[in-house]
Amino acid sequence: MGKGLVRIILYALIVILPVWLATWLGEEAEGIVTDVGRNFALIGFMILSLQFLLAARLKWIERAFGFDILIRFHKSMALTASGLLLLHPLLIAYGGPGWKLLIGLDLPWPIWAGKVVLLLVIANVLFGFYQSRTNLGFEKWRLVHDLLAPIILILIFLHSWNIGDDLELSAMQGIWGGMFFLAAGMFLHHRFLRPSRLRRQSYRVEDCVQETEDAWTVKLVPPEGRTIGEYYPGQFHFLTFFRDPSLPVEEHHWTISSSPAQKNYLSSTIKASGDFTASIGQTRPGDTAAVHGPFGRFSYLFHPGERDLVFLAGGIGITPLMAMLRHMRDTRDTRSVVLLYANRREDQIVFREELKEIKAGDWPVLTLVYVLSRPGEFWSGEIGHVGRKRIEKYCGRDLTGKTFYVCGPQKMARSLIKTLYNMGVPDKRIRREIFSFLD
Ligand SMILES: Cc1cc2nc3c(=O)[nH]c(=O)nc-3n(C[C@H](O)[C@H](O)[C@H](O)COP(=O)(O)OP(=O)(O)OC[C@H]3O[C@@H](n4cnc5c(N)ncnc54)[C@H](O)[C@@H]3O)c2cc1C
């Protein structure tokens, strides 16, 4: 967490820098309420500008925390900035010019620009809130978010540049201009320049193999003359497929299910679980895909000293665990792994043959347990769900020294983590990958 801590301190210092400058170099204090109102706006602008940096998937930021934590931080800072910006005019009005600032019509244009910012900020927050709680499509939300965010940035910049006394200081002008161009640059890079570069360097689909009734493994090879970048088993990437023109083009995140020891291709094993993935089986050899990654910290290679692992998988949540098992096999790693793999039915078990082979080999030392909730009449294995009873049965009652890797649908993963807490497993011994960033 050392690197993470440095980044957090840097973030906090950048955010409060203009308040510090305005306090020490700026005009005389105008009263505590007005000053607080002004400082809220200064901090709000800094946070909003840095949002573009957080959203840009920069590896040197992501690697220290993991993508899920970064997304959560991005969301909380959006709420914090919105709260500060909404309080700003209230405090300024209360501390000086009075309510005509809020309800008057005869106001200079920068004040109107500020009012529009507040409306757009509220719209952005509400839209984000309802997207994750209703059936508003993710793609529609992303489009609106991508339109609103730069408009808010431009208007807030114009408002503050033209109205704030603090911006008369050349040091403040330097910070303001710098933050604006940094944010605008990040936005252009993230939404236009990088996607277009990745598209030009698209991987080619070599194969699309059906694993089960509703899951396919797509194998991708890099373009001529390029090699696959380094990644850890268990990490994920963003893929944008370019296929038959009648098929949708969307960017989604999937685990890299191949082993990094395999240098010739990348693969992802994808379940048809929604609007986009319903078409995954129609991917054909020769189609192409823009690949952006790797991301995430869900890999045993981040914790090389841990030798006694328990993998708890639900359904397609097997993919990062499979990448780790493949890597252990390929690198002849003698670690011990207990895999408890839950599915509804036997025919939904993904990678069954390969898991059997890994179990039969020496690397890793694998205990393989399938748990089915709706087995057929000839099933002789475990029936029900993965829970305390089965964890105790296969891992013993004393879980000291074991590290748990949990991956699966949100509900199952959360319930398993709760079970592990109840069994006395400390949080630092539970690693999780939840297959959605929208909670
Ligand atoms: C770290 C991680 C690794 C994953 N690995 C795998 C894997 O190996 N195999 C696998 O089958 N699934 C994996 N998933 C889940 C996969 O990303 C979703 O199933 C897929 O995006 C659903 O898309 P859809 O449009 O078909 O489904 P929908 O039902 O339309 O969407 C399902 C959910 O995904 C959200 N979503 C839709 N589009 C996007 C998007 N472009 N970006 C972000 N969220 C979106 C929706 O809002 C909704 O909550 C992973 C998810 C994460 C977070």
Ligand as a Chemical Component Dictionary entry (heavy atoms), coordinates in Angstrom:
data_LIG
# 
_chem_comp.id                   LIG 
_chem_comp.type                 NON-POLYMER 
_chem_comp.pdbx_formal_charge   0 
_chem_comp.three_letter_code    LIG 
# 
loop_
_chem_comp_atom.comp_id 
_chem_comp_atom.atom_id 
_chem_comp_atom.alt_atom_id 
_chem_comp_atom.type_symbol 
_chem_comp_atom.charge 
_chem_comp_atom.model_Cartn_x 
_chem_comp_atom.model_Cartn_y 
_chem_comp_atom.model_Cartn_z 
_chem_comp_atom.pdbx_ordinal 
LIG C1  C1  C 0 -13.467 -7.574  -13.503 1  
LIG C2  C2  C 0 -14.543 -8.281  -14.315 2  
LIG C3  C3  C 0 -14.236 -9.437  -14.976 3  
LIG C4  C4  C 0 -15.225 -10.107 -15.712 4  
LIG N1  N1  N 0 -14.910 -11.266 -16.332 5  
LIG C5  C5  C 0 -15.849 -11.940 -17.021 6  
LIG C6  C6  C 0 -15.551 -13.173 -17.677 7  
LIG O1  O1  O 0 -14.417 -13.652 -17.651 8  
LIG N2  N2  N 0 -16.556 -13.785 -18.340 9  
LIG C7  C7  C 0 -17.831 -13.271 -18.388 10 
LIG O2  O2  O 0 -18.691 -13.887 -19.011 11 
LIG N3  N3  N 0 -18.144 -12.121 -17.755 12 
LIG C8  C8  C 0 -17.201 -11.431 -17.084 13 
LIG N4  N4  N 0 -17.513 -10.246 -16.482 14 
LIG C9  C9  C 0 -18.880 -9.726  -16.612 15 
LIG C10 C10 C 0 -19.067 -9.016  -17.963 16 
LIG O3  O3  O 0 -18.335 -7.821  -17.969 17 
LIG C11 C11 C 0 -20.552 -8.716  -18.159 18 
LIG O4  O4  O 0 -21.245 -9.920  -18.138 19 
LIG C12 C12 C 0 -20.825 -8.055  -19.470 20 
LIG O5  O5  O 0 -20.234 -6.775  -19.526 21 
LIG C13 C13 C 0 -22.326 -7.942  -19.615 22 
LIG O6  O6  O 0 -22.636 -7.276  -20.783 23 
LIG P1  P1  P 0 -24.077 -7.430  -21.484 24 
LIG O7  O7  O 0 -24.353 -6.159  -22.219 25 
LIG O8  O8  O 0 -24.146 -8.682  -22.234 26 
LIG O9  O9  O 0 -25.062 -7.634  -20.272 27 
LIG P2  P2  P 0 -26.157 -6.662  -19.701 28 
LIG O10 O10 O 0 -27.155 -7.479  -18.967 29 
LIG O11 O11 O 0 -26.655 -5.752  -20.751 30 
LIG O12 O12 O 0 -25.326 -5.918  -18.649 31 
LIG C14 C14 C 0 -25.045 -6.601  -17.460 32 
LIG C15 C15 C 0 -24.439 -5.673  -16.493 33 
LIG O13 O13 O 0 -23.228 -5.172  -16.991 34 
LIG C16 C16 C 0 -23.285 -3.764  -17.107 35 
LIG N5  N5  N 0 -22.623 -3.378  -18.348 36 
LIG C17 C17 C 0 -23.116 -3.503  -19.580 37 
LIG N6  N6  N 0 -22.260 -3.030  -20.492 38 
LIG C18 C18 C 0 -21.183 -2.618  -19.808 39 
LIG C19 C19 C 0 -19.931 -2.041  -20.184 40 
LIG N7  N7  N 0 -19.632 -1.783  -21.466 41 
LIG N8  N8  N 0 -19.048 -1.751  -19.207 42 
LIG C20 C20 C 0 -19.359 -1.965  -17.924 43 
LIG N9  N9  N 0 -20.509 -2.512  -17.504 44 
LIG C21 C21 C 0 -21.403 -2.839  -18.429 45 
LIG C22 C22 C 0 -24.750 -3.449  -17.123 46 
LIG O14 O14 O 0 -25.053 -2.182  -16.675 47 
LIG C23 C23 C 0 -25.327 -4.512  -16.246 48 
LIG O15 O15 O 0 -25.258 -4.183  -14.886 49 
LIG C24 C24 C 0 -16.545 -9.575  -15.763 50 
LIG C25 C25 C 0 -16.838 -8.401  -15.091 51 
LIG C26 C26 C 0 -15.858 -7.744  -14.379 52 
LIG C27 C27 C 0 -16.204 -6.473  -13.656 53 
# 
loop_
_chem_comp_bond.comp_id 
_chem_comp_bond.atom_id_1 
_chem_comp_bond.atom_id_2 
_chem_comp_bond.value_order 
_chem_comp_bond.pdbx_ordinal 
LIG C1  C2  SING 1  
LIG C2  C3  SING 2  
LIG C2  C26 DOUB 3  
LIG C3  C4  DOUB 4  
LIG C4  N1  SING 5  
LIG C4  C24 SING 6  
LIG N1  C5  DOUB 7  
LIG C5  C6  SING 8  
LIG C5  C8  SING 9  
LIG C6  O1  DOUB 10 
LIG C6  N2  SING 11 
LIG N2  C7  SING 12 
LIG C7  O2  DOUB 13 
LIG C7  N3  SING 14 
LIG N3  C8  DOUB 15 
LIG C8  N4  SING 16 
LIG N4  C9  SING 17 
LIG N4  C24 SING 18 
LIG C9  C10 SING 19 
LIG C10 O3  SING 20 
LIG C10 C11 SING 21 
LIG C11 O4  SING 22 
LIG C11 C12 SING 23 
LIG C12 O5  SING 24 
LIG C12 C13 SING 25 
LIG C13 O6  SING 26 
LIG O6  P1  SING 27 
LIG P1  O7  DOUB 28 
LIG P1  O8  SING 29 
LIG P1  O9  SING 30 
LIG O9  P2  SING 31 
LIG P2  O10 DOUB 32 
LIG P2  O11 SING 33 
LIG P2  O12 SING 34 
LIG O12 C14 SING 35 
LIG C14 C15 SING 36 
LIG C15 O13 SING 37 
LIG C15 C23 SING 38 
LIG O13 C16 SING 39 
LIG C16 N5  SING 40 
LIG C16 C22 SING 41 
LIG N5  C17 SING 42 
LIG N5  C21 SING 43 
LIG C17 N6  DOUB 44 
LIG N6  C18 SING 45 
LIG C18 C19 SING 46 
LIG C18 C21 DOUB 47 
LIG C19 N7  SING 48 
LIG C19 N8  DOUB 49 
LIG N8  C20 SING 50 
LIG C20 N9  DOUB 51 
LIG N9  C21 SING 52 
LIG C22 O14 SING 53 
LIG C22 C23 SING 54 
LIG C23 O15 SING 55 
LIG C24 C25 DOUB 56 
LIG C25 C26 SING 57 
LIG C26 C27 SING 58 
# 
